[in-house]
Amino acid sequence: MKEAIKKADILIEALPYIKKFHKKIFVIKYGGSILGEERVRSSVLEDIAFLKFAGIRPIVVHGGGPNITEKLKESGIETDFFQGMRVTDKKTLAVVEEELNNLNSLIANEIETHSVKTKKFRRQNALLQVEKKKADIDLGYVGNIIDFDREQLEKVLAGSIPVICPMGLSKEGEAFNINADEVAYFLASKLAAEKLVILTDVPGVMRNSKDEDSLISTINLSQAEALIKNQIVSEGMIPKIRAAASAVESGVKKAHIVDAKISHALLLEIFTKQGICTEIVK
């Protein structure tokens, strides 16, 4: 009986959040190594299906860096990076698109096992409009998102979960690869999303990367930049914090950096008072 009452208490704790977020848009960025771990992926996609049944409108933007890197190695194609961006020629772009499409199908199909409809968005859907990204060197077919087909996306949101591959088309009809964090931030900002959630493989933002007890649960915009400036956070966490902070600055209510390795981390972060990872607020 005590166990049953405990479960009921958990449901009651979630109720005000379910009411508050009804019909709100959550943009969820999912990629990296956690995309390839079946146990983690199963938990994450089950949580996303739960959000849909709870009346929330989730949008999934996925990456696929580790899968792409592995496939390029298998294909004997050398790949270079510049400031964290993959230099992408025609051969590389073909491998990138193939792997992203495979992951797109994997995510959408696994979500649908929970009786939730999805819509796969790929390059040919022309959802994302891009221009060639400018940098100190020629990055090749790396794009910068500048617009999206709002009508197409909002029509799908009414009944399905959009699963978006980070590839877009230029005005000239050329295909470009886009950073998935940038796509998630852009869509969340333009859609005035309630939340941007960046799933990762660390507990959140920590003052000491080797000490999980140093987790920072809440960060405001000025603190976010100070953490970067003072080198408290570095490397892969920097673009995540900047994407989250930029989204909040652009009108997203809250951004969250969530450790997907924790079972049902997404639900624990969204539907509990304390949360379990890091939130970025204005």
Long-range contacts (C-beta under 8 A, 24 or more apart in sequence): 13-271, 13-272, 13-273, 14-267, 14-271, 14-272, 17-270, 17-271, 18-54, 18-55, 18-271, 21-54, 21-55, 21-56, 21-194, 21-195, 21-270, 22-54, 22-55, 22-56, 23-55, 23-56, 23-57, 24-56, 24-57, 24-193, 24-194, 24-195, 25-56, 25-57, 25-58, 25-59, 25-157, 25-188, 25-191, 25-192, 25-193, 25-194, 26-51, 26-56, 26-57, 26-58, 26-59, 26-193, 26-194, 26-195, 26-196, 26-197, 26-270, 27-58, 27-59, 27-61, 27-184, 27-187, 27-188, 27-191, 27-193, 27-195, 27-196, 27-197, 28-58, 28-59, 28-60, 28-61, 28-184, 28-197, 28-199, 28-266, 29-61, 29-62, 29-63, 29-180, 29-181, 29-183, 29-184, 29-196, 29-197, 29-198, 29-199, 29-243, 30-60, 30-61, 30-62, 30-63, 30-107, 30-199, 30-260, 31-62, 31-63, 31-64, 31-65, 31-180, 31-199, 32-63, 32-65, 32-66, 32-200, 32-201, 33-66, 33-201, 34-199, 34-200, 34-201, 34-260, 34-261, 35-62, 35-63, 35-64, 35-66, 35-67, 35-103, 35-107, 36-66, 36-67, 37-261, 40-260, 40-261, 41-107, 41-110, 42-110, 43-260, 43-263, 43-264, 43-265, 44-199, 44-260, 44-265, 44-266, 45-107, 45-110, 45-111, 45-114, 46-114, 46-264, 47-264, 47-265, 47-266, 47-267, 48-111, 48-161, 48-266, 49-111, 49-114, 49-115, 49-116, 49-161, 50-267, 51-266, 51-270, 52-116, 52-161, 53-116, 57-157, 58-161, 59-153, 59-157, 59-161, 59-162, 59-164, 59-187, 59-191, 59-193, 60-107, 60-111, 60-161, 60-162, 60-163, 60-164, 61-164, 61-166, 61-180, 61-183, 61-184, 61-187, 62-100, 62-103, 62-104, 62-107, 62-163, 62-164, 62-165, 62-166, 62-180, 63-166, 63-179, 63-180, 63-181, 64-96, 64-99, 64-100, 64-103, 64-180, 67-99, 67-102, 67-103, 68-95, 68-96, 68-99, 68-100, 71-95, 71-98, 71-99, 82-135, 82-136, 82-137, 82-139, 83-135, 84-239, 85-133, 85-135, 85-139, 85-142, 85-179, 86-142, 86-177, 87-137, 87-138, 87-139, 87-140, 87-142, 88-139, 88-140, 88-141, 88-142, 88-177, 89-140, 89-141, 90-141, 92-140, 92-141, 93-140, 93-141, 93-175, 93-177, 96-167, 96-177, 97-123, 97-167, 97-175, 97-177, 100-165, 100-166, 100-167, 100-177, 101-165, 103-165, 104-163, 104-165, 107-163, 108-163, 111-161, 111-163, 116-160, 116-161, 117-159, 117-160, 117-161, 118-160, 118-161, 118-162, 118-163, 119-156, 119-160, 119-161, 119-162, 119-163, 120-163, 120-165, 121-153, 121-162, 121-163, 121-164, 121-165, 122-165, 122-167, 123-165, 123-167, 123-168, 123-169, 123-175, 125-152, 126-169, 127-152, 127-153, 127-164, 127-168, 128-164, 128-166, 128-167, 128-168, 128-169, 128-178, 128-183, 129-168, 129-169, 129-170, 129-171, 130-168, 130-169, 130-170, 130-176, 130-178, 131-170, 131-171, 132-170, 132-176, 133-176, 141-174, 141-175, 141-176, 141-177, 142-176, 142-177, 142-178, 143-167, 143-168, 143-170, 143-176, 143-177, 143-178, 144-178, 144-182, 145-178, 145-182, 145-183, 145-186, 148-186, 148-187, 148-190, 150-190, 150-191, 153-187, 153-191, 179-239, 181-239, 181-240, 181-243, 182-243, 184-243, 185-243, 185-244, 185-246, 185-247, 188-247, 188-252, 188-255, 189-246, 189-247, 189-250, 189-251, 189-252, 192-251, 192-252, 193-247, 193-252, 193-253, 194-252, 194-253, 194-254, 195-252, 195-253, 195-254, 195-255, 195-256, 195-270, 196-243, 196-244, 196-247, 196-248, 196-252, 196-254, 196-255, 196-256, 197-255, 197-256, 197-258, 197-266, 197-269, 197-270, 198-240, 198-243, 198-244, 198-255, 198-256, 198-257, 198-258, 199-258, 199-260, 199-265, 199-266, 200-237, 200-240, 200-257, 200-258, 200-259, 200-260, 201-259, 201-260, 201-261, 202-237, 202-259, 203-259, 203-262, 203-277, 204-257, 204-258, 204-259, 204-277, 204-278, 205-233, 205-237, 205-241, 205-257, 205-278, 206-233, 207-232, 215-277, 215-278, 216-278, 217-274, 217-275, 217-277, 217-278, 217-279, 218-278, 218-279, 218-280, 218-281, 219-278, 219-279, 219-280, 219-281, 220-280, 220-281, 220-282, 221-245, 221-248, 221-249, 221-280, 221-282, 224-280, 241-280, 244-280, 245-280, 248-280, 248-281, 248-282, 249-282, 254-279, 254-280, 254-281, 255-279, 255-280, 256-280
